[in-house]
Amino acid sequence: MDNHDRPAEEAFPEFPDCFVCGRGNPFGLQTRFRRDGRGTRASFTAEARHAGYERIVHGGIISSLLDEALVWASFAYTGRFGVTAEITVRFLESMLIGKTYTVTGAVTRQKGRLTLAEAAVTDETGVTVAEAQGKVVSEKE
């Protein structure tokens, strides 16, 4: 089966110790990303432990979610694991504690081991609170 033709909503492999997606990491975000067509999607509920400033999620947590979405989008598209080589994040609105957000990622271009991708965090009404663009370098075959 070609990687682009895999079922939508297919679960990705698990990495128990990962800070963002690892279910075995008690200090992590434990956010489960799934394939969404050729990209990725996850749901994240911000808790008090994710705060930076009163009721607002820390920018490092938001950046981590966006980074993870870029990497999983690259995996969904290429079928190869990779790491973020570059990321640019724009914070557009406050991300609030106690709210549930959707994190998405999609590939915009791919050549060789380099994948360009974009990611976003949106609130329950569809308002984008943060977005990122980045480059992911896939492992060698």
ABEGO torsion letter per residue (X at the ends): XBAAABBBGBBBBBBAABAAABAABAABAGBBBBBBEABBBBBBBBBAAABABBGBBBAAAAAAAAAAAAAAAAAAAAGBBBBBABBBBBBABBBBBGBBBBBBBBBABBBEABBBBBBBBBBAAGBBABBBBBBBBBBBX
